Amino acid sequence: MSTKYVPLISSGVAGPLGVLHLPRLWLKSSLEAAGKLADGYPGCGHGYDQMVIDGLGLQREAVLEFIRSRRPTYPQFEAWIRQQPGVKLDAASVSALNAAITGYNHDDATRKGILDASGLADGPRDAINLNNLDDWKEFHDAVLK
């Protein structure tokens, strides 16, 4: 049985291109391509992952195929993105995408579920920090408990 990994790069992290969540998208998709993504995590979901793909003007299947076939390092992934036709890496596009990511909040039920699972009566409202709590709980349960 191969080890599976909880993706611990936060959506609040950007790489050299300055795009939030892009390193996490790369990590999750890379882990899935290698058969090593922890159960319950999508390699490329329809939330932040799709927001980033759409915000950069990329094609979902092209992104996933590049990761599956090439198994790139993160800098190689960013270099590939730079070469894609129609990619939107100008300051205004990246700023708008990052604002959408930092401004996203989970619905109340999702928030309550994450806080309850972490043993918290109250906590952050934004999805980035709630997702961090969720990842840390999953990592603890899978590795440290």
N, C-alpha and C positions, 0 to 999 in steps of 0.2 A: 504494500500500500504506500503510495507516495504521500508526502506531506502536503497539506493544503494550507494556504496562507490567507489570513485576514489582511486586506489592503489597508495599511496604516499611513499612507500618504493622504493628508487631508485635502478636501476640496478647496480649502483656503490657501493652498500652496500653488505658486506659479513657477514655471521654469524660466529660462532666459528670454523666451518670447513674451513673457509677462502675462500669460493667459492662465487665470485661475482654473483649477480642476484638471487642466490638461495632463499634468504628471499622474494624477490619480486615474484618469481615463486610460493612459498608457499602461500603468501598472495592472489595473484590473483586466484589461484586454490581453495583456501579455501573460498574466497568470492563467487566464482561461485558455489561451492558445496552448499553454504548456500542460494543461490539465491539473493545475495547482491552485486554482482559486477556491477559497473556502465556500462551502455550501451556503446557499442563501444570498450570495452576491452575484449580480449579473455582470458579465464581462463588459457589456456595453448596454446600459439600460436606457430608459426613455426619459429620464429626468435630466440631471446635470450633464450626463454623457451626451445626450442628444442636443442639449442647449449649446454645448461647446462645438460639436460637429456643425450644427446649423449656423451658429454665430460666426464661425470661421469660414463658412461657405464650402465645407468639405462634403464629400459623398460618403455616407456611412459604410457601405460595402467596400469601398476602396480603402478606407481607414483600416477596417478589420482584416481585409485581405493582406494589406501591407504588413500588419503586425503578425498575422498567422504565418505568412510565407517568409518573412525576413527576420523575425525575432529581433527587432532593432533595439539598440540602447536608447535611452531617452534623447540624447543629442541627435542621434540618427533619425529618430522619429520627428523631432522638430525640423531637421534639415529637409526631410521628405515633405513635411507640411508646407514649408517655404516654397517648394517647387510646384505645388499644385495650382492648376489654372483657376483663376478667380478667387484665390484665398484672400481673406480679409484680415490683414495684420496691421492695418493702419491704426494710429493711436485712438481715433474716435471709435472704430469698431471694437477694438480690444477693451477700451474703457466701458462701452455700453454692455458688452458681454460680461465683464467683471462685475459691473453694477447689478446686472440681472442675477448673477450667482450670489453675491453678498446680500442682495435684497430679498432673496427667496425665503419664505417661512413655510414650515410644514403646517398641515391642518392640526387642529386642537387634539384630535384623537391620536394622531401619529406622535405628536409632541408628548402627550400624556403617557403613551406606551413606552417611549424611549426613557423618559424621566423615571417612570415606575420601575422599569427594568434595571435602572442604575441606582435605585433606592433614593431618589431625590423627590422631594415634595414640590420643588420649583427649580427653575434653571433657565437656560438660554431659550430664546424664542426662534433664533435663526437656524436654518437647516444645516449650515456648515457645522456649527458647534453641537447641535443635536446629533448629527451624523458622527461627529468625533466621539461623543459619548457612547453611541451605539457600537462603533468599531472597537473602542477600548473595552467595552463589556464583552463583546464577542471574542476579542483576543484573550482577555482574562479567562473566560470560560474554556477556550480551546487550548490554551498554552500554560497558563499560570495557576489555575485552580487546583 
